[in-house]
Amino acid sequence: MINKDFKSILELIQAFPDEQSCIDHLEEIRWNGNVVSPFDPNSKVYNCAGNKYKCKETGKYFNVKTNTIFDNTKLPLQKWFLAIWLVTGHKKGISSLQLGRDLDITQKSAWFMLGRIRQCFGIDNDTKLNNEVEADETFIGGKNANRHENKKVKGTSDDKSPVLGMVERGGKLTAKKVKNTTHETLSKEIVDSVKEGAKLYTDDYSSYNAMKRIYDHSVVKHSKSQYVKGRVHTNTIEGFWSLLKRGIFGVYHFTSKKHLQLYVDEFVFRYNSRKITEGSRFNLLLTNTENRITYKELINE
């Protein structure tokens, strides 16, 4: 089943017509025939009835959903699979209102599903980039001055959040919310994400000036209306910013600073998996579902 390519929602439903078929697929993805206890990875495991297992060392029972985003939810796995397909397949994402209508569930349940699914997108956070790398920063959010009076954020005049993005040409992209855009902050993130000696392309923002000590650093002078100088430009990462902002503003409308990185991870995941099939992208997300978060944790600001 892992190697089966699902090309449409109809094929997905045909492949997973009931709960048992979904459980079998998850077990293949998660354990591949070698069941591991989530309570003690080294413990012997006993096979019990009803898709349950028992950890010998702890005496606890578990199933394939234990300690995953599917744990302790009343929604059937088929609806979870459909939600994952829709979220990973829509280029700009999907709102909880639309997901709720598509799955015939409440908006609250759809919002919770989306919150749990977003916990699984950060697969490429530790990607080490090399060769030709573009780096650029942007700001996500809106100014209080543009908000209705009853929606203004107290104690601030501007609640935009800075995000640093880096992309290896022909390779992967990584983007992280940062506390500010000072030299210290940006240089640390770049050093953590880009291999020493790589070709680094940025604009002429002063925080990037010291990068030439570590990288083969070239600059396009945006301040002087220069955007391309041979192979030197930041058009690739700026194209990603456009996609990210259109998705956030057009579909989600607003993201809090607390959850911004999760939305960024969602768009990074889709960008990095753009060259594989939708079925492969669906299975890729299922390999990273051991990132459970509770409803209380989601709403706790």
ZANU-573877 format. One record per atom (N, C-alpha, C, O): x, y, z; residue in one letter. Coordinates in pm, whole numbers, padded with zeros to 5 digits, always signed. Example, Ala and Ser with C-alpha at 12.3 -4.5 7.8 and 13.67 -1.06 7.14 Angstrom:
BEGIN
+01319-00569+00780A+01230-00450+00780A+01320-00330+00780A+01424-00332+00846A+01285-00225+00708S+01367-00106+00714S+01290+00003+00787S+01341+00114+00804S
% end
This chain:
BEGIN
+00082-00121+00000M+00000+00000+00000M+00086+00126+00000M+00047+00227-00059M+00203+00122+00066I+00289+00239+00071I+00330+00283-00069I+00340+00402-00097I+00355+00186-00155N+00401+00217-00290N+00288+00251-00387N+00313+00285-00502N+00163+00241-00341K+00050+00274-00426K+00038+00426-00437K+00046+00496-00336K+00021+00476-00558D+00013+00620-00580D-00134+00661-00591D-00205+00616-00681D-00179+00746-00499F-00315+00794-00502F-00318+00925-00581F-00257+01024-00540F-00389+00926-00691K-00386+01042-00780K-00505+01136-00761K-00509+01244-00819K-00602+01094-00681S-00722+01176-00662S-00788+01139-00530S-00756+01036-00469S-00881+01223-00486I-00956+01194-00364I-01035+01064-00381I-01045+00985-00288I-01090+01044-00500L-01167+00922-00526L-01080+00798-00506L-01124+00702-00444L-00957+00800-00558E-00867+00686-00542E-00829+00667-00396E-00812+00554-00350E-00815+00777-00322L-00783+00768-00179L-00897+00699-00104L-00872+00612-00021L-01020+00738-00133I-01136+00678-00068I-01148+00530-00104I-01181+00448-00019I-01121+00498-00230Q-01126+00358-00273Q-01018+00274-00204Q-01040+00156-00174Q-00901+00335-00180A-00792+00262-00115A-00817+00244+00034A-00772+00146+00094A-00890+00339+00094F-00918+00334+00238F-01068+00347+00264F-01115+00451+00309F-01143+00241+00234P-01289+00248+00246P-01340+00237+00389P-01457+00267+00415P-01254+00193+00482D-01300+00174+00620D-01185+00195+00717D-01071+00218+00677D-01216+00187+00845E-01117+00212+00950E-01003+00111+00946E-00887+00148+00967E-01033-00015+00921Q-00930-00120+00924Q-00826-00098+00816Q-00707-00117+00841Q-00868-00059+00697S-00772-00034+00589S-00679+00082+00624S-00562+00082+00588S-00732+00182+00695C-00650+00295+00738C-00550+00251+00845C-00433+00291+00842C-00597+00168+00939I-00508+00117+01044I-00395+00035+00984I-00279+00050+01024I-00429-00052+00889D-00326-00136+00826D-00220-00050+00757D-00101-00080+00764D-00263+00056+00691H-00169+00144+00621H-00080+00218+00721H+00041+00229+00699H-00138+00266+00828L-00060+00336+00931L+00044+00243+00994L+00158+00283+01017L+00004+00119+01021E+00099+00024+01080E+00214-00004+00985E+00329-00020+01028E+00184-00009+00857E+00291-00031+00759E+00385+00089+00753E+00506+00073+00744E+00327+00208+00758I+00408+00331+00754I+00492+00345+00880I+00611+00375+00874I+00429+00323+00995R+00495+00350+01123R+00590+00240+01167R+00697+00268+01221R+00551+00113+01144W+00630+00003+01200W+00687-00093+01096W+00787-00160+01122W+00627-00100+00980N+00676-00187+00872N+00698-00331+00920N+00801-00392+00890N+00601-00384+00994G+00608-00523+01039G+00681-00546+01169G+00683-00658+01220G+00741-00441+01226N+00815-00455+01352N+00757-00357+01454N+00806-00245+01468N+00654-00400+01525V+00583-00313+01618V+00674-00270+01733V+00741-00352+01795V+00676-00139+01759V+00759-00082+01865V+00670-00015+01968V+00581+00062+01933V+00694-00044+02095S+00615+00016+02202S+00648+00165+02215S+00765+00201+02222S+00545+00252+02219P+00571+00395+02239P+00612+00427+02382P+00656+00539+02411P+00598+00330+02471F+00632+00351+02611F+00773+00302+02645F+00837+00355+02736F+00820+00202+02572D+00956+00149+02591D+00999+00084+02459D+00961-00030+02432D+01077+00154+02378P+01116+00103+02246P+01189-00030+02250P+01193-00101+02150P+01248-00064+02364N+01324-00189+02374N+01243-00305+02430N+01293-00416+02442N+01118-00279+02464S+01035-00381+02526S+00979-00480+02424S+00959-00447+02308S+00956-00600+02471K+00886-00699+02390K+00740-00657+02379K+00685-00599+02473K+00677-00685+02266V+00540-00644+02242V+00453-00766+02216V+00489-00854+02139V+00336-00769+02281Y+00240-00878+02262Y+00126-00829+02173Y+00073-00720+02190Y+00090-00913+02078N-00020-00881+01986N-00152-00921+02052N-00171-01036+02091N-00245-00824+02066C-00373-00849+02130C-00487-00830+02029C-00463-00790+01916C-00606-00859+02070A-00722-00846+01981A-00758-00700+01960A-00721-00612+02038A-00832-00675+01852G-00883-00541+01826G-00778-00439+01789G-00789-00322+01826G-00673-00481+01715N-00565-00392+01671N-00486-00332+01788N-00424-00226+01774N-00490-00400+01903K-00417-00351+02019K-00290-00433+02043K-00277-00547+01998K-00198-00371+02116Y-00073-00436+02152Y-00046-00407+02300Y-00100-00313+02358Y+00039-00491+02360K+00074-00470+02500K+00225-00464+02516K+00298-00549+02466K+00269-00361+02586C+00412-00345+02616C+00446-00430+02738C+00389-00409+02845C+00538-00525+02723K+00571-00616+02832K+00631-00542+02951K+00595-00572+03066K+00720-00448+02927E+00792-00381+03036E+00702-00290+03119E+00715-00285+03241E+00611-00219+03054T+00526-00124+03126T+00388-00179+03156T+00317-00126+03241T+00349-00285+03084G+00216-00342+03104G+00106-00260+03041G-00012-00288+03062G+00142-00160+02964K+00042-00072+02903K+00000-00123+02765K+00078-00183+02691K-00127-00095+02733Y-00179-00130+02601Y-00168-00008+02508Y-00173+00106+02553Y-00154-00036+02380F-00144+00074+02283F-00189+00024+02147F-00207-00096+02126F-00206+00117+02055N-00234+00083+01916N-00155+00177+01826N-00075+00257+01875N-00175+00168+01697V-00093+00245+01603V-00118+00395+01615V-00036+00474+01568V-00230+00435+01675K-00261+00577+01690K-00201+00639+01816K-00198+00761+01830K-00154+00554+01908T-00101+00604+02035T+00019+00697+02013T+00111+00665+01938T+00015+00811+02080N+00121+00913+02072N+00139+00969+01931N+00250+01009+01893N+00032+00973+01854T+00034+01038+01723T-00076+01143+01720T-00149+01160+01818T-00087+01214+01610I-00190+01317+01597I-00331+01256+01597I-00429+01328+01616I-00341+01125+01577F-00471+01058+01575F-00513+01008+01712F-00624+00957+01728F-00426+01023+01810D-00451+00969+01944D-00564+01046+02013D-00569+01169+02007D-00652+00972+02079N-00757+01030+02162N-00850+01124+02085N-00890+01228+02138N-00883+01090+01962T-00981+01166+01885T-01094+01071+01845T-01072+00952+01825T-01214+01126+01833K-01331+01045+01799K-01355+01038+01649K-01437+00958+01604K-01284+01119+01573L-01303+01119+01428L-01239+00995+01366L-01129+00957+01406L-01305+00932+01270P-01248+00813+01206P-01123+00847+01125P-01107+00960+01079P-01037+00749+01109L-00912+00771+01036L-00936+00810+00890L-00856+00883+00831L-01045+00762+00832Q-01072+00797+00693Q-01085+00948+00677Q-01038+01005+00579Q-01151+01014+00775K-01164+01160+00768K-01029+01228+00792K-01001+01332+00733K-00947+01170+00878W-00812+01223+00899W-00731+01212+00770W-00661+01305+00732W-00741+01098+00704F-00667+01078+00579F-00713+01178+00473F-00631+01234+00399F-00843+01201+00465L-00895+01299+00370L-00846+01440+00404L-00812+01517+00315L-00842+01472+00532A-00794+01604+00575A-00648+01622+00537A-00610+01728+00486A-00566+01521+00560I-00423+01529+00525I-00406+01545+00375I-00322+01623+00330I-00486+01472+00298W-00479+01483+00152W-00512+01626+00107W-00443+01682+00023W-00618+01684+00164L-00661+01819+00125L-00558+01924+00168L-00526+02014+00090L-00505+01912+00289V-00410+02011+00339V-00279+02007+00261V-00223+02111+00226V-00230+01887+00233T-00102+01876+00162T-00116+01903+00013T-00019+01942-00052T-00236+01883-00041G-00256+01898-00185G-00291+02038-00229G-00260+02075-00342G-00355+02117-00144H-00392+02254-00181H-00271+02346-00172H-00210+02359-00065H-00236+02407-00280K-00112+02485-00287K-00107+02598-00184K-00001+02630-00132K-00222+02658-00155K-00227+02769-00061K-00292+02732+00071K-00324+02819+00151K-00311+02602+00093G-00372+02559+00217G-00524+02556+00208G-00582+02582+00102G-00588+02524+00320I-00733+02516+00326I-00778+02567+00462I-00717+02535+00564I-00884+02646+00466S-00932+02702+00591S-01010+02597+00670S-01055+02498+00614S-01024+02620+00800S-01100+02527+00883S-01247+02527+00845S-01315+02425+00857S-01297+02641+00798L-01437+02647+00754L-01459+02556+00633L-01556+02481+00628L-01368+02565+00535Q-01382+02482+00416Q-01360+02335+00447Q-01431+02249+00396Q-01261+02306+00531L-01234+02167+00567L-01354+02107+00641L-01390+01992+00619L-01414+02187+00728G-01532+02140+00800G-01645+02105+00706G-01714+02004+00724G-01666+02189+00603R-01770+02160+00505R-01737+02036+00422R-01824+01954+00395R-01610+02023+00383D-01569+01909+00300D-01583+01776+00374D-01617+01674+00313D-01558+01777+00505L-01560+01652+00583L-01690+01634+00661L-01709+01532+00727L-01780+01733+00653D-01906+01730+00726D-01881+01717+00877D-01940+01633+00945D-01794+01804+00927I-01767+01813+01070I-01776+01959+01110I-01787+02046+01023I-01771+01988+01239T-01780+02126+01285T-01651+02202+01254T-01545+02143+01236T-01663+02334+01246Q-01545+02417+01222Q-01444+02400+01335Q-01323+02403+01312Q-01492+02383+01456K-01403+02364+01571K-01320+02237+01556K-01200+02236+01581K-01387+02128+01515S-01315+02002+01495S-01215+02013+01381S-01104+01960+01389S-01255+02084+01273A-01165+02102+01159A-01044+02185+01198A-00932+02156+01156A-01066+02287+01280W-00955+02373+01327W-00857+02291+01410W-00736+02308+01398W-00910+02203+01495F-00825+02118+01577F-00747+02021+01490F-00628+01998+01515F-00811+01963+01389M-00742+01873+01297M-00627+01945+01227M-00516+01893+01219M-00655+02065+01177L-00551+02142+01109L-00436+02174+01203L-00319+02170+01164L-00469+02207+01328G-00364+02236+01425G-00274+02117+01450G-00153+02132+01460G-00333+01998+01459R-00252+01877+01480R-00171+01842+01356R-00054+01803+01366R-00232+01855+01239I-00162+01821+01115I-00041+01913+01096I+00064+01869+01049I-00056+02041+01133R+00057+02135+01116R+00177+02099+01204R+00289+02139+01173R+00154+02025+01311Q+00265+01983+01395Q+00359+01888+01320Q+00473+01866+01363Q+00312+01833+01209C+00388+01730+01137C+00466+01785+01018C+00539+01710+00952C+00453+01913+00988F+00514+01966+00867F+00663+01996+00881F+00731+02007+00779F+00714+02011+01001G+00853+02056+01018G+00957+01950+00992G+01052+01936+01070G+00942+01876+00884I+01035+01766+00853I+01172+01819+00812I+01274+01757+00841I+01175+01934+00743D+01300+01985+00686D+01361+02100+00766D+01442+02176+00713D+01323+02113+00893N+01374+02224+00973N+01526+02221+00989N+01590+02325+01003N+01584+02102+00987D+01728+02089+01010D+01805+02064+00880D+01918+02015+00882D+01743+02097+00767T+01808+02076+00638T+01934+02162+00627T+01931+02282+00658T+02044+02102+00584K+02169+02175+00565K+02185+02204+00416K+02196+02112+00335K+02185+02331+00381L+02188+02372+00241L+02332+02390+00193L+02422+02418+00272L+02352+02375+00061N+02487+02383+00005N+02479+02440-00137N+02371+02474-00185N+02593+02450-00203N+02603+02498-00341N+02559+02644-00350N+02613+02729-00280N+02461+02675-00434E+02412+02813-00446E+02289+02832-00358E+02188+02765-00378E+02299+02923-00263V+02191+02942-00166V+02148+03089-00164V+02231+03179-00154V+02019+03110-00172E+01963+03244-00159E+01908+03262-00018E+01845+03171+00037E+01930+03378+00040A+01877+03408+00174A+01809+03544+00171A+01856+03638+00107A+01698+03553+00240D+01624+03678+00244D+01531+03676+00365D+01495+03570+00415D+01493+03793+00411E+01401+03803+00524E+01274+03876+00481E+01277+03956+00387E+01165+03847+00549T+01039+03915+00523T+00965+03933+00653T+01009+03884+00758T+00853+04003+00648F+00773+04026+00768F+00630+03981+00742F+00570+04016+00640F+00576+03904+00836I+00440+03852+00825I+00354+03912+00935I+00396+03918+01050I+00236+03956+00899G+00145+04012+00998G+00085+04142+00948G+00094+04173+00830G+00025+04218+01037G-00037+04344+00999G-00020+04450+01106G+00003+04419+01222G-00033+04575+01066K-00018+04686+01160K-00148+04711+01235K-00257+04697+01180K-00133+04748+01362N-00251+04780+01442N-00332+04892+01380N-00454+04894+01392N-00264+04985+01315A-00333+05101+01258A-00434+05060+01152A-00529+05133+01124A-00414+04943+01092N-00503+04895+00986N-00615+04805+01038N-00699+04758+00961N-00617+04782+01170R-00718+04693+01227R-00840+04773+01275R-00830+04892+01304R-00954+04705+01283H-01071+04765+01345H-01040+04788+01493H-00958+04717+01552H-01106+04886+01550E-01075+04926+01687E-01085+04811+01786E-01003+04799+01877E-01186+04726+01768N-01206+04615+01863N-01110+04499+01840N-01112+04403+01916N-01026+04507+01736K-00931+04401+01707K-00785+04445+01722K-00693+04370+01690K-00767+04569+01770K-00630+04618+01787K-00559+04542+01897K-00620+04503+01997K-00428+04520+01880V-00346+04454+01981V-00289+04560+02073V-00218+04650+02029V-00320+04548+02203K-00277+04649+02298K-00126+04646+02322K-00065+04539+02321K-00069+04761+02342G+00072+04771+02380G+00170+04760+02265G+00290+04744+02288G+00122+04769+02142T+00214+04763+02029T+00159+04842+01913T+00037+04858+01900T+00247+04893+01830S+00204+04969+01713S+00219+04886+01586S+00163+04920+01482S+00295+04779+01595D+00320+04697+01478D+00346+04554+01523D+00443+04528+01594D+00260+04461+01482D+00275+04323+01529D+00319+04230+01417D+00281+04113+01415D+00399+04279+01324K+00457+04193+01222K+00569+04108+01283K+00636+04150+01377K+00588+03989+01228S+00694+03900+01276S+00793+03874+01164S+00753+03846+01051S+00924+03885+01192P+01025+03858+01089P+01045+03709+01066P+01044+03630+01160P+01063+03671+00940V+01090+03532+00902V+01209+03532+00808V+01213+03609+00712V+01306+03445+00834L+01424+03431+00749L+01409+03306+00664L+01378+03198+00716L+01431+03321+00533G+01421+03207+00444G+01551+03183+00369G+01621+03278+00334G+01583+03056+00345M+01702+03019+00269M+01664+02905+00175M+01597+02811+00216M+01708+02914+00051V+01675+02809-00045V+01798+02773-00128V+01868+02861-00178V+01823+02644-00141E+01931+02596-00228E+01874+02580-00368E+01775+02509-00387E+01933+02643-00464R+01882+02636-00600R+01879+02492-00649R+01981+02422-00648R+01762+02449-00692G+01744+02312-00734G+01729+02215-00619G+01719+02095-00640G+01728+02267-00495G+01719+02182-00378G+01610+02225-00283G+01504+02271-00326G+01635+02212-00155K+01532+02237-00055K+01535+02380-00001K+01631+02456-00021K+01427+02412+00066L+01409+02545+00125L+01383+02529+00274L+01319+02433+00316L+01431+02623+00353T+01401+02626+00495T+01365+02769+00532T+01422+02864+00477T+01273+02786+00625A+01231+02919+00669A+01197+02914+00817A+01132+02822+00863A+01243+03014+00889K+01224+03016+01034K+01183+03154+01083K+01235+03256+01037K+01088+03157+01175K+01054+03281+01242K+01171+03319+01333K+01221+03236+01409K+01213+03445+01326V+01326+03491+01408V+01278+03608+01495V+01178+03674+01465V+01352+03633+01602K+01308+03737+01696K+01333+03878+01643K+01263+03972+01680K+01433+03892+01554N+01462+04021+01494N+01549+03998+01371N+01580+03884+01338N+01589+04105+01304T+01672+04090+01183T+01809+04154+01201T+01866+04210+01108T+01861+04145+01323T+01996+04197+01348T+02100+04104+01287T+02070+03990+01251T+02222+04153+01276H+02332+04072+01223H+02351+03946+01305H+02371+03838+01249H+02343+03957+01439E+02366+03842+01526E+02263+03732+01501E+02298+03614+01493E+02138+03771+01489T+02031+03673+01471T+02037+03607+01334T+02033+03484+01324T+02046+03687+01229L+02045+03632+01094L+02168+03548+01064L+02159+03443+01002L+02284+03595+01109S+02406+03521+01080S+02406+03385+01150S+02454+03286+01093S+02353+03378+01273K+02347+03251+01345K+02257+03152+01270K+02294+03035+01254K+02141+03198+01223E+02049+03109+01152E+02109+03061+01020E+02092+02945+00983E+02179+03149+00951I+02240+03112+00824I+02351+03010+00846I+02361+02911+00772I+02434+03033+00945V+02544+02940+00975V+02488+02802+01014V+02546+02700+00979V+02376+02801+01086D+02314+02675+01127D+02254+02599+01009D+02241+02477+01015D+02216+02670+00903S+02141+02608+00793S+02220+02593+00664S+02180+02516+00577S+02330+02665+00649V+02405+02664+00523V+02547+02616+00548V+02614+02665+00639V+02592+02521+00468K+02727+02467+00483K+02832+02572+00453K+02817+02653+00362K+02939+02568+00529E+03050+02663+00510E+03109+02645+00370E+03129+02533+00324E+03138+02757+00304G+03196+02754+00171G+03095+02759+00059G+03133+02768-00058G+02966+02753+00091A+02863+02760-00013A+02860+02900-00074A+02908+02996-00014A+02803+02910-00193K+02780+03041-00255K+02652+03098-00196K+02546+03037-00207K+02662+03214-00134L+02547+03276-00069L+02508+03404-00141L+02591+03493-00162L+02381+03413-00178Y+02330+03531-00247Y+02226+03600-00159Y+02131+03537-00113Y+02246+03729-00135T+02151+03808-00056T+02135+03945-00120T+02202+03979-00217T+02044+04024-00062D+02038+04165-00102D+02140+04242-00019D+02221+04181+00051D+02136+04374-00027D+02239+04455+00039D+02200+04501+00179D+02250+04603+00227D+02111+04427+00244Y+02076+04458+00382Y+02201+04443+00469Y+02272+04344+00457Y+02227+04540+00555S+02353+04547+00630S+02377+04427+00721S+02492+04395+00750S+02272+04359+00766S+02289+04245+00856S+02360+04128+00790S+02406+04037+00858S+02368+04128+00656Y+02435+04019+00585Y+02581+04050+00555Y+02651+03965+00499Y+02629+04169+00590N+02763+04213+00546N+02876+04119+00588N+02970+04098+00511N+02867+04062+00707A+02978+03979+00757A+02978+03837+00701A+03067+03759+00732A+02881+03803+00619M+02870+03667+00567M+02987+03629+00475M+03015+03511+00456M+03054+03728+00418K+03165+03698+00328K+03284+03635+00399K+03373+03580+00335K+03286+03641+00532R+03392+03576+00609R+03377+03424+00608R+03475+03351+00628R+03256+03377+00586I+03228+03234+00594I+03192+03175+00458I+03224+03060+00430I+03125+03256+00373Y+03073+03206+00247Y+03128+03286+00128Y+03185+03395+00144Y+03110+03230+00011D+03136+03303-00112D+03013+03392-00135D+02921+03355-00208D+03013+03508-00072H+02894+03591-00060H+02888+03697-00170H+02980+03776-00187H+02777+03697-00244S+02753+03798-00348S+02622+03868-00320S+02530+03810-00262S+02614+03993-00362V+02501+04078-00324V+02438+04143-00446V+02507+04183-00540V+02303+04152-00444V+02233+04237-00540V+02185+04359-00463V+02130+04348-00353V+02206+04475-00520K+02178+04600-00449K+02035+04646-00476K+02009+04726-00566K+01944+04593-00396H+01803+04631-00410H+01783+04779-00383H+01693+04842-00440H+01867+04836-00296S+01854+04979-00263S+01882+05068-00383S+01845+05185-00385S+01948+05009-00485K+01977+05085-00607K+01904+05025-00727K+01947+05040-00842K+01793+04957-00698S+01707+04897-00801S+01779+04792-00885S+01748+04773-01002S+01876+04724-00824Q+01943+04613-00891Q+01886+04482-00837Q+01888+04459-00716Q+01833+04396-00926Y+01766+04275-00882Y+01830+04147-00939Y+01809+04039-00884Y+01905+04159-01046V+01975+04044-01103V+02112+04087-01149V+02126+04188-01218V+02215+04011-01111K+02352+04037-01155K+02414+03902-01192K+02479+03838-01110K+02393+03861-01318G+02437+03728-01359G+02356+03622-01286G+02233+03620-01295G+02425+03536-01214R+02356+03432-01135R+02316+03483-00997R+02251+03411-00921R+02353+03602-00966V+02326+03656-00832V+02189+03724-00828V+02168+03827-00892V+02098+03664-00753H+01966+03724-00729H+01898+03648-00616H+01945+03543-00574H+01788+03702-00566T+01712+03637-00460T+01568+03612-00507T+01475+03609-00425T+01550+03595-00636N+01415+03580-00691N+01346+03451-00647N+01224+03448-00632N+01424+03345-00625T+01364+03217-00585T+01298+03227-00448T+01182+03189-00431T+01373+03279-00350I+01316+03290-00215I+01207+03394-00210I+01111+03380-00134I+01218+03499-00291E+01113+03601-00293E+00985+03546-00356E+00875+03587-00319E+00999+03453-00451G+00883+03387-00507G+00810+03304-00402G+00687+03297-00401G+00888+03242-00312F+00827+03166-00203F+00754+03259-00107F+00646+03226-00060F+00813+03375-00079W+00744+03472+00009W+00608+03510-00049W+00510+03522+00025W+00601+03528-00179S+00474+03564-00243S+00371+03454-00221S+00255+03482-00190S+00413+03329-00238L+00324+03216-00220L+00277+03206-00075L+00159+03183-00049L+00369+03224+00019L+00338+03217+00161L+00238+03325+00201L+00140+03298+00270L+00264+03447+00156K+00177+03558+00196K+00040+03549+00132K-00061+03582+00195K+00035+03505+00007R-00096+03490-00057R-00179+03382+00014R-00300+03395+00027R-00110+03276+00058G-00181+03171+00130G-00231+03218+00265G-00346+03194+00301G-00145+03286+00341I-00184+03333+00474I-00292+03440+00465I-00393+03432+00536I-00273+03540+00380F-00370+03649+00372F-00499+03607+00301F-00608+03651+00338F-00486+03521+00199G-00603+03485+00120G-00686+03373+00178G-00807+03369+00160G-00620+03278+00249V-00691+03161+00302V-00708+03169+00453V-00819+03150+00504V-00600+03196+00525Y-00606+03195+00670Y-00635+03334+00730Y-00683+03343+00842Y-00605+03439+00655H-00635+03578+00691H-00548+03633+00805H-00504+03748+00802H-00525+03549+00906F-00446+03597+01020F-00376+03479+01086F-00433+03370+01097F-00255+03502+01130T-00182+03402+01210T-00120+03472+01330T-00065+03582+01318T-00129+03410+01446S-00067+03467+01565S+00082+03442+01562S+00130+03353+01491S+00156+03521+01638K+00300+03501+01645K+00333+03362+01699K+00431+03300+01658K+00250+03314+01792K+00275+03184+01854K+00273+03072+01751K+00358+02983+01754K+00176+03076+01659H+00158+02967+01564H+00219+02994+01427H+00208+02910+01338H+00282+03109+01408L+00333+03145+01276L+00428+03041+01218L+00420+03010+01100L+00519+02987+01301Q+00616+02890+01250Q+00547+02767+01193Q+00595+02708+01097Q+00434+02727+01251L+00361+02611+01202L+00307+02636+01061L+00309+02546+00977L+00258+02757+01037Y+00209+02792+00904Y+00325+02800+00804Y+00312+02757+00690Y+00437+02856+00849V+00555+02861+00763V+00601+02720+00727V+00632+02693+00611V+00604+02630+00826D+00642+02490+00801D+00551+02424+00699D+00596+02346+00616D+00422+02457+00706E+00325+02400+00612E+00360+02434+00468E+00357+02348+00380E+00394+02561+00444F+00427+02604+00308F+00564+02554+00265F+00586+02525+00148F+00658+02543+00361V+00790+02488+00331V+00776+02342+00290V+00840+02297+00195V+00692+02267+00362F+00669+02125+00331F+00618+02109+00188F+00667+02025+00113F+00519+02189+00152R+00462+02176+00017R+00564+02217-00089R+00570+02156-00196R+00644+02319-00059Y+00746+02361-00156Y+00850+02251-00176Y+00887+02220-00289Y+00897+02192-00068N+01002+02090-00076N+00952+01957-00134N+01033+01875-00179N+00822+01937-00133S+00768+01812-00188S+00695+01837-00320S+00616+01754-00364S+00722+01951-00383R+00650+01989-00506R+00681+01897-00624R+00603+01889-00718R+00795+01828-00619K+00835+01746-00733K+00793+01599-00719K+00818+01519-00809K+00731+01564-00607I+00686+01426-00590I+00534+01421-00609I+00468+01525-00612I+00480+01302-00621T+00337+01288-00646T+00258+01321-00519T+00313+01322-00409T+00129+01346-00536E+00044+01378-00422E+00034+01258-00327E+00027+01276-00205E+00034+01138-00383G+00031+01019-00299G+00157+01006-00215G+00150+00970-00097G+00270+01034-00275S+00398+01029-00201S+00403+01137-00094S+00456+01114+00014S+00348+01254-00124R+00344+01363-00027R+00254+01325+00092R+00286+01355+00207R+00144+01261+00061F+00052+01213+00165F+00123+01114+00258F+00114+01127+00380F+00193+01017+00201N+00265+00919+00282N+00381+00980+00358N+00413+00938+00469N+00445+01081+00297L+00557+01148+00364L+00510+01214+00493L+00580+01207+00595L+00394+01276+00490L+00343+01338+00612L+00310+01232+00717L+00333+01253+00836L+00257+01118+00673L+00222+01012+00768L+00345+00957+00841L+00331+00902+00950L+00463+00970+00783T+00585+00923+00850T+00623+01013+00967T+00711+00978+01046T+00559+01130+00979N+00599+01228+01081N+00483+01265+01173N+00475+01377+01222N+00392+01169+01197T+00272+01201+01275T+00289+01182+01426T+00194+01201+01501T+00408+01146+01471E+00430+01130+01616E+00462+01266+01678E+00565+01283+01743E+00372+01361+01657N+00389+01498+01709N+00256+01546+01765N+00203+01649+01725N+00203+01470+01859R+00071+01500+01912R+00072+01627+01996R+00166+01652+02071R-00035+01706+01982I-00056+01824+02065I-00201+01822+02110I-00289+01781+02034I-00227+01864+02233T-00363+01864+02285T-00435+01992+02247T-00373+02091+02209T-00568+01988+02258Y-00649+02107+02227Y-00612+02221+02322Y-00605+02337+02280Y-00589+02189+02449K-00553+02291+02547K-00422+02361+02510K-00409+02482+02524K-00325+02283+02461E-00197+02340+02420E-00213+02430+02298E-00145+02532+02286E-00304+02393+02208L-00326+02473+02089L-00385+02609+02119L-00344+02709+02061L-00482+02613+02211I-00551+02739+02239I-00480+02822+02344I-00514+02939+02363I-00383+02765+02414N-00314+02837+02521N-00214+02934+02463N-00111+02893+02410N-00242+03061+02472E-00153+03165+02422E-00047+03199+02525E+00038+03285+02501E
% end
